[in-house]
Amino acid sequence: QMQLVESGGGLVQPGGSLRLSCAASGSIFSPYFMAWYRQAPGEQRELVASINSDRIPYYADFVKGRFTISTDIAKSTVSLQMHSLKPEDTAVYHCNVDSGGARVWGQGTQVTVSS
């Protein structure tokens, strides 16, 4: 089964930037759906951004204009560039890939926005 490994999380000051990356252990086949979710303590997991095999991105209202999702299918990776980070962006960010009839989750990477 495909496995996902996220990287790039960490501690950043408000207004700072981070780039999250997610690498899949296998090939990604169309049609696919790749996304980033996040879950803050005591909160439900929520969709942050996604992109499908038509290359159509979706962004939650709370990240529009600040985050950008991108993929490199040849390398089986999906990334999330985050700018203008806010304390409320603090959460564990999980990568999700739906490809070839299987939906796989990564273990997550912690993003903490604090001064």
Buried (B, 14 or more C-beta within 10 A) or exposed (E): EBEBBBBBBEEBEEEBEBBBBBBBEBEBEEEBBBBBBBBBEEEEBEBBBBBBBEEEBBBBEEBEEBBBBBBEBEEBBBBBBBBEBBEEBBBBBBBBBBBBEEEBBBEBBEBBBEE
